[in-house]
Amino acid sequence: MGDLLGYARVSTADQDLALQTDALTQAGCVRLFTDVASGMLTPRPELDKLLDHLRKGDTLVVWRLDRLGRSLRHLLELVEQLGQRGVGFRSLTEFIDTTTPGGRLVFSIFGALAEFERALIVERTKAGLAAARAQGRVGGRPRALTAEKRSAVEQLRAGGASPSAIAAAVGVSERTVRRFLGDRVGERGGARVSSGEHVRLVTALMQPIDGT
């Protein structure tokens, strides 16, 4: 039979580990590993050390489930990895012990609930996108060239303006202009658009749309 090894964690140094460590010691843990770290992003070196130390037949014990997993999915993955190594898992507060048939059943239910939650998220996302498309809204980044700007680009180009000049007049990158025109013409070649026409187009672009 293997050893019971305990893991305790608090988020800040101001919090007290005693409640957890006392419960783990009373549960029969022969060694404790403790971290002071938030659950989401902060590295947990003592947990890493514990996971390396565990051997087949051992059981990892925590005071409560949220002391170990960063999320339900992360917790399930950890416990599954432990099971593949022949290591048990026990949570004192929730009375879960994967070395027993009942404990394994509870975790299989957790796994099913997590999968159900992921399926719901995917379904809601698809439904939201479909509703947006039905209302004429398309996801992704907004177009750099509005219909008005595209018209201005075409008129400026027809007047002989270079892609860089068009980009400066319309307020977008030269690459955007070239991509729209399918144009690879350099700076040279092509007459300049008249200054009066240039001013008229730029002024039009700066006007409010639909009176807004």
N, C-alpha and C positions, 0 to 999 in steps of 0.2 A: 504494500500500500504506500502511496506517495505522501508528500507533505502538503499541508495547507499553508499557502503563502498569501499574505494580505497586501492589499493596495489601498492607500488612502490619498485623497487630494483635497486641497482647499484652493480657492482662487487667488487670495491675497495673504500676505504675511500677517495681517491683522486678525485673520480667522484662526480658530483653534482646531488643531487636528485631534485633540484628546478624545472627543466623543467617538470618532471613527476608530482610532487606534485601540481604545479600551474595548470596544465591541469586537474588533478583530482578534485581539488577544484572548478574550473570553471565549471566542468561537474555536480556539485551538490553533491559531496561526503560529508557526514556529519562527517566522521571519516577516517583517513588515517593510514595505517600500512606500515612501511618501513623496509627493510632489506639491510644490506651491506654484500653481499655474492655472490659467484660465482653461476652460474646457475646449475652446474652439481652435485657436491658432498657436498658442504658446507651446514650445517643445516640452516634452515630459520625459526627462532623462531617466528617472527612476522607474517609470513604467517600461521604458525600453529595456532597462537592465533586468527588470522582473521577467519580461517576456523571453529574454535570452536565457534566464536562469531556469525557467520551468522545464521539467522533464516529464516523460510519460508516466501517468499515474498521479501526478501532482494536481492540486486544485487551486485555482486563483479565486480569492475571496475578497469581496468588496462590501462596504457597509450599505451602499445604495447604488443602483444601476447608473445613475448620472455621474458617479465618481469615475467611471471607466470610459464609457462611450462618449464621443463628441456629438453623436446623434444616434437615433435608433438604427439607422443603416450601418453606421460605423460600429455600433455595439454588436449587431448581428454578425457583421463580418469578422470581428475579433473573436467572438465566441465560436463561430464556425471554424476559424483557423485553429483555435485551441483544441476543438474536438478532433480535427484532423491529426493533431499531434498526440492525441490520447490524453489531453489535459482537461480537467473538469472546470466548471465555473459555478460560483455560488454568490448570491446576493442576499445579505442578511435581512434587510428591511422588507424586500418583496418575497422572501421565502422561496427563492428560486435556486434549484440545485440541478445542474445538467448531468450529474452523475446518477440521477434517479429518472425513471420513466416519466414521472409527472413534470419534472423540470424540463426535460427534453420536449415534452408536449407543449409547454408554455412557450418555449422559444420557437417552436415551429409555428405556433399561432402568431407570435410577434412577426415572424418572417412573412407570413401570409398577409398580415395587416400592412406591413411596409410595402409589399408589392401592390396591394390594393390601392394604397395612397398614391403610389407612383402612377398607376393606371388612371386614377381620377385626374391627376394633374395633367397628364398627356391629353386626356379626353377634353378637359376644360380649355386647354390651350388651343386644340384643334377647333373646338366650337367657337371660341373667341375670334380666331383668324377667319373662319368661315363667315361669321356675322359681320366682321369688318369688311371683307371682300364684297359681301352682299350690299353694303352701304357705300361701296366705292372707295373704301380706304384700303391701302396696300401697306404692309409692314416694311420695315427696313429704313435706311437712311433716306431723307428727302432728296429730291432731285436738285442738283446744283443749278441746272438751267430750267427755269419756269417756262411756260409757253410763251410769255412775253419776251423773255430773254432769248429764247431760241429764235424767235422771229427777228429780233434785233441782230443776232449773230448772222443770220442769213442775209439780211439787208446790208450789213457792214461788209460782209464777204463779197457780196455781189458788187459792192462799190469799190472793191479792190483792197480793202484793209487787210493787213497781215494778221495771223493768229494772235500774236502778242498784243497788237493794238486793240484787237477785238476783246481780248481777255481783260485788258485794262479798262476799256470802255464799259463792259458789261459787269465787271466785278467778280470774275471767276478766274480759275487758273487757265494758263495756256493749254495745259494737257486736256482739260475739260473741253475747251473749244475744239482742239484737234480731234478728240475722240468723237465729238458730235458731228463734225464736218467730214470725218474720215480723211482728213487732210494731212499731208506730210510736206507741204510746201514750206520752204524756208522763209526767212525774214524778207529776202529780196524777191522782186517780181510782183507785179500787180500795182495798180495805181492806188493812191491814197483816197480815202473817202473825203469829201469836202468837209471843211471845218463846220460849215453851217448844218450839214446833214448829221455830222457827228454830235454836235450839241443837241440837235433836236431829238436824236435817239436816246442819248444819255438822260436828257430831261424827262423823256417819256418813261424811261425805266424807273425814275425816282418818284413818279407820281403814285399816290395811293391807289390801291386796287379796289374797285367796287365801292369807292367812297369811304373806305376804312382808314 
